[in-house]
């Protein structure tokens, strides 16, 4: 199971809206899990609407592709959400559920959660992690569990500096040189490295392999040379043992496209375009919504 630490967060009266859930309800850990390997892979593309509502689009790699969108709680003031990390749903022993993750609202980074207590009463909260995040391109948290437990927090600043922070050791690593990156998505969380799939402003597609050993530098490999510049968001989920289901979102046109990505191996990586995802994708921010119980990502 995903053993990500549940952040200690407090309510924020300024940015937290009322918890009046819209039609469709809130996704649970059951609905965010990937389907069994005997069926078509499924992923949940989370989003924050312009009104500050949480939404989920269930995307299934069937033929044809199917997609269904539900709207959950109202968490944020309209128009303040910029980018978000993966949000993870966990179920408690008393029947409570909690979904948690990070989000940048205006220029402040927050840890947040929403869900229900054991009586079914809605719960939610936000805790500021600090300001100065204007112009950031991506935020993410990786977490590997297996023989060992390891995690890291990543922040890509607008000038191309990629930060990695280890919350256990409080060590910060700083990697410059990523100013050309437009967006990126985590595709691997292993004992010894994390890997991102990243697009550039010029349209290329790369992997960024980041060793857990701080003495080693990231390794960048080109996967494709062009045609990826139109996507503002990449959302990736594990599909099978070593593959990735990727939803690439073009907010300008409101379109999303689904790809099956084989084990990442530079230019030899197999990428199969599955087609356009039904629906309109113009929300303020997109991210992976997953569940505790899903194994770590392993796309490289």
C-alpha positions as CSV (number, residue, x, y, z in Angstrom):
1,X,0.0,0.0,0.0
2,X,1.1,3.6,-0.4
3,X,2.3,4.6,3.0
4,X,2.5,8.4,2.3
5,X,2.4,10.3,5.5
6,X,-0.9,12.1,6.1
7,X,0.0,15.8,6.5
8,X,-1.1,17.6,9.6
9,X,-3.3,20.4,8.2
10,X,-5.6,23.0,9.6
11,X,-8.6,24.7,8.1
12,X,-8.0,28.0,6.2
13,X,-11.0,30.4,6.4
14,X,-9.6,32.6,3.6
15,X,-9.2,30.0,0.9
16,X,-11.4,27.1,2.0
17,X,-14.9,27.2,0.5
18,X,-17.9,25.5,1.9
19,X,-18.0,21.7,1.6
20,X,-21.2,21.5,-0.3
21,X,-20.6,18.6,-2.6
22,X,-21.9,19.0,-6.1
23,X,-23.6,16.2,-8.0
24,X,-21.5,13.1,-8.5
25,X,-20.0,12.9,-5.0
26,X,-16.4,12.5,-4.0
27,X,-14.2,9.7,-5.4
28,X,-13.2,7.0,-2.8
29,X,-10.1,4.8,-2.6
30,X,-12.1,2.1,-4.4
31,X,-12.9,4.3,-7.3
32,X,-9.3,5.7,-7.6
33,X,-7.6,2.3,-7.8
34,X,-6.4,1.0,-11.1
35,X,-8.6,-1.8,-12.6
36,X,-7.5,-5.4,-12.5
37,X,-4.9,-6.4,-15.0
38,X,-7.6,-8.6,-16.7
39,X,-9.3,-5.5,-18.0
40,X,-8.4,-2.3,-19.7
41,X,-6.2,0.0,-17.5
42,X,-8.0,2.9,-15.9
43,X,-6.7,6.1,-14.4
44,X,-8.3,9.0,-12.5
45,X,-7.4,12.4,-13.7
46,X,-8.0,14.8,-10.9
47,X,-8.6,18.5,-11.5
48,X,-9.6,21.8,-9.8
49,X,-12.3,23.7,-11.6
50,X,-12.3,27.5,-12.2
51,X,-14.8,27.7,-9.3
52,X,-12.5,25.9,-6.9
53,X,-14.2,22.5,-7.0
54,X,-12.5,19.2,-6.9
55,X,-13.3,17.0,-9.9
56,X,-12.3,13.6,-11.2
57,X,-12.4,12.1,-14.7
58,X,-12.2,8.4,-14.9
59,X,-10.4,7.5,-18.1
60,X,-10.4,3.9,-19.3
61,X,-8.1,2.6,-22.1
62,X,-10.9,0.6,-23.7
63,X,-11.8,0.7,-27.4
64,X,-13.2,3.2,-27.8
65,X,-11.8,5.2,-24.9
66,X,-14.3,6.0,-22.2
67,X,-14.3,9.0,-19.8
68,X,-16.7,10.1,-17.1
69,X,-16.4,13.2,-14.9
70,X,-17.7,13.7,-11.4
71,X,-17.5,16.8,-9.2
72,X,-16.7,16.6,-5.5
73,X,-16.3,19.2,-2.8
74,X,-15.7,22.9,-3.1
75,X,-12.3,23.5,-1.5
76,X,-10.8,26.7,-2.9
77,X,-11.8,30.3,-3.8
78,X,-12.4,30.6,-7.6
79,X,-9.4,31.1,-9.8
80,X,-6.6,30.7,-7.2
81,X,-5.4,27.2,-8.0
82,X,-2.3,27.0,-10.2
83,X,-0.7,23.5,-10.1
84,X,-1.1,20.4,-7.9
85,X,0.7,17.3,-6.9
86,X,-0.7,13.8,-6.9
87,X,-3.6,13.5,-4.5
88,X,-4.0,10.2,-2.7
89,X,-7.1,8.7,-1.0
90,X,-6.9,6.5,2.1
91,X,-9.6,4.7,4.0
92,X,-9.6,4.5,7.8
93,X,-10.5,1.5,10.0
94,X,-13.6,3.3,11.3
95,X,-15.0,4.0,7.8
96,X,-13.5,7.5,7.4
97,X,-11.8,8.5,4.2
98,X,-9.2,11.2,3.5
99,X,-7.7,12.5,0.2
100,X,-4.6,14.5,0.6
101,X,-2.0,16.3,-1.5
102,X,-0.3,19.6,-2.3
103,X,-1.5,22.6,-4.3
104,X,-0.2,26.0,-5.2
105,X,-2.9,28.7,-4.7
106,X,-1.8,32.0,-6.1
107,X,1.8,32.0,-5.0
108,X,1.6,29.9,-1.8
109,X,2.1,26.2,-1.5
110,X,-0.4,24.4,0.7
111,X,-0.8,20.8,2.0
112,X,-4.5,20.0,2.0
113,X,-7.0,17.3,2.6
114,X,-10.7,16.5,2.3
115,X,-12.9,13.6,3.1
116,X,-15.3,12.3,5.7
117,X,-15.0,11.3,9.4
118,X,-16.4,8.0,10.7
119,X,-19.9,9.5,11.0
120,X,-19.9,10.6,7.3
121,X,-19.4,14.3,8.2
122,X,-17.3,16.2,5.6
123,X,-13.8,17.2,6.7
124,X,-11.2,19.4,5.1
125,X,-8.2,21.6,5.8
126,X,-5.3,23.5,4.4
127,X,-1.9,24.3,5.8
128,X,0.5,26.8,4.3
129,X,4.0,25.5,3.4
130,X,5.2,29.0,2.5
131,X,5.0,31.6,-0.2
132,X,7.2,32.6,-3.2
133,X,5.8,29.9,-5.6
134,X,4.7,32.2,-8.3
135,X,5.6,30.8,-11.7
136,X,6.4,27.3,-10.6
137,X,5.8,24.7,-13.3
138,X,5.4,21.5,-11.3
139,X,5.2,20.1,-7.8
140,X,5.2,16.4,-6.9
141,X,5.8,13.9,-4.1
142,X,7.3,10.5,-4.7
143,X,7.0,7.6,-2.3
144,X,8.5,4.1,-2.6
145,X,7.7,1.2,-0.3
146,X,9.2,-2.2,-0.5
147,X,12.2,-3.5,1.3
148,X,12.8,0.0,2.4
149,X,10.7,3.2,2.6
150,X,11.8,6.3,0.7
151,X,10.2,9.5,-0.4
152,X,11.0,12.9,-1.9
153,X,9.3,16.2,-2.7
154,X,10.0,17.9,-6.0
155,X,9.5,21.5,-7.1
156,X,10.3,22.9,-10.6
157,X,10.8,26.6,-10.4
158,X,10.0,28.8,-13.4
159,X,13.6,29.6,-14.2
160,X,14.4,25.9,-14.6
161,X,15.8,25.0,-11.2
162,X,14.5,21.6,-10.0
163,X,14.5,21.1,-6.2
164,X,14.4,17.8,-4.4
165,X,13.7,17.7,-0.7
166,X,14.0,14.7,1.6
167,X,11.5,15.3,4.4
168,X,13.2,12.7,6.7
169,X,16.8,13.9,6.4
170,X,15.8,17.5,5.6
171,X,18.4,17.5,2.7
172,X,17.7,19.8,-0.2
173,X,19.2,19.1,-3.7
174,X,19.2,21.8,-6.4
175,X,19.4,20.9,-10.1
176,X,19.6,23.8,-12.6
177,X,19.2,23.6,-16.3
178,X,15.5,22.7,-16.8
179,X,14.2,26.0,-18.1
180,X,13.0,24.4,-21.3
181,X,10.7,22.0,-19.5
182,X,7.0,22.9,-19.9
183,X,5.4,20.2,-17.7
184,X,6.3,16.8,-16.2
185,X,4.7,13.8,-14.6
186,X,6.2,11.2,-12.2
187,X,6.3,7.7,-13.9
188,X,8.7,5.8,-11.5
189,X,9.1,5.5,-7.7
190,X,11.8,2.9,-6.9
191,X,14.2,2.1,-4.1
192,X,17.1,3.8,-5.9
193,X,15.6,6.4,-8.2
194,X,12.6,8.5,-9.3
195,X,11.8,9.2,-13.0
196,X,9.7,12.0,-14.6
197,X,8.4,12.2,-18.1
198,X,8.7,15.8,-19.3
199,X,7.8,17.9,-22.3
200,X,9.7,20.9,-23.5
201,X,8.6,24.2,-25.0
202,X,10.0,23.1,-28.3
203,X,7.9,19.9,-28.3
204,X,10.4,17.2,-27.3
205,X,9.7,14.5,-24.8
206,X,12.3,13.5,-22.2
207,X,12.8,11.3,-19.1
208,X,14.5,12.8,-16.1
209,X,16.0,10.0,-14.0
210,X,16.9,11.2,-10.5
211,X,19.0,8.8,-8.4
212,X,18.2,8.6,-4.7
213,X,21.9,8.8,-4.0
214,X,22.6,12.5,-3.6
215,X,26.1,12.1,-4.9
216,X,24.7,11.2,-8.3
217,X,23.3,13.7,-10.8
218,X,20.0,13.3,-12.8
219,X,20.2,11.6,-16.1
220,X,18.2,13.1,-19.0
221,X,17.2,11.0,-22.0
222,X,15.3,12.1,-25.1
223,X,12.3,10.0,-25.9
224,X,10.8,12.0,-28.8
225,X,12.0,15.0,-30.7
226,X,8.8,16.9,-31.5
227,X,4.9,17.2,-31.4
228,X,4.5,17.4,-27.6
229,X,4.6,21.2,-27.2
230,X,0.8,21.6,-27.1
231,X,0.3,19.9,-23.8
232,X,0.0,21.9,-20.5
233,X,-0.4,18.9,-18.3
234,X,0.8,15.2,-18.3
235,X,-1.0,12.8,-15.9
236,X,0.5,9.3,-15.5
237,X,-0.6,6.1,-13.8
238,X,0.9,2.6,-13.7
239,X,-0.6,0.1,-16.2
240,X,0.5,-3.4,-15.9
241,X,3.9,-4.3,-14.3
242,X,6.2,-1.9,-16.3
243,X,4.1,0.4,-18.4
244,X,2.4,3.8,-18.0
245,X,-1.0,5.1,-19.0
246,X,-0.6,8.7,-19.9
247,X,-3.2,11.4,-20.3
248,X,-1.8,14.5,-22.1
249,X,-4.0,17.6,-21.8
250,X,-4.1,20.6,-24.2
251,X,-6.0,23.2,-22.1
252,X,-6.0,25.7,-25.0
253,X,-8.2,23.5,-27.1
254,X,-9.8,21.7,-24.2
255,X,-8.6,18.3,-25.5
256,X,-6.9,15.3,-23.9
257,X,-5.2,12.4,-25.6
258,X,-4.4,9.0,-24.1
259,X,-1.2,7.1,-24.7
260,X,0.2,3.7,-23.7
261,X,3.9,4.1,-22.8
262,X,6.1,1.1,-22.6
263,X,9.0,0.8,-20.2
264,X,11.0,4.1,-20.7
265,X,14.3,3.5,-22.6
266,X,15.2,6.7,-24.4
267,X,14.4,6.9,-28.1
268,X,13.5,3.1,-28.0
269,X,10.5,3.7,-25.7
270,X,7.4,2.4,-27.3
271,X,4.5,4.9,-27.2
272,X,1.1,4.0,-28.7
273,X,-1.4,6.7,-29.2
274,X,-4.8,5.4,-28.1
275,X,-6.9,8.4,-29.3
276,X,-8.7,11.4,-28.1
277,X,-10.3,11.3,-24.6
278,X,-14.0,12.2,-24.7
279,X,-15.0,15.4,-22.9
280,X,-13.7,18.9,-22.4
281,X,-10.5,19.6,-20.4
282,X,-10.3,23.3,-19.5
283,X,-10.1,23.1,-15.7
284,X,-7.5,25.3,-13.8
285,X,-5.2,22.4,-12.8
286,X,-4.8,18.7,-13.5
287,X,-3.1,15.9,-11.4
288,X,-3.2,12.2,-10.7
289,X,-5.8,11.0,-8.2
290,X,-4.7,7.7,-6.9
291,X,-5.3,5.4,-3.9
292,X,-3.3,4.0,-1.0
293,X,-3.0,0.3,-2.0
294,X,-1.7,1.0,-5.4
295,X,1.9,-0.1,-5.9
296,X,4.6,2.5,-6.6
297,X,4.9,3.7,-10.2
298,X,7.4,1.7,-12.3
299,X,7.5,3.2,-15.8
300,X,11.3,3.1,-16.1
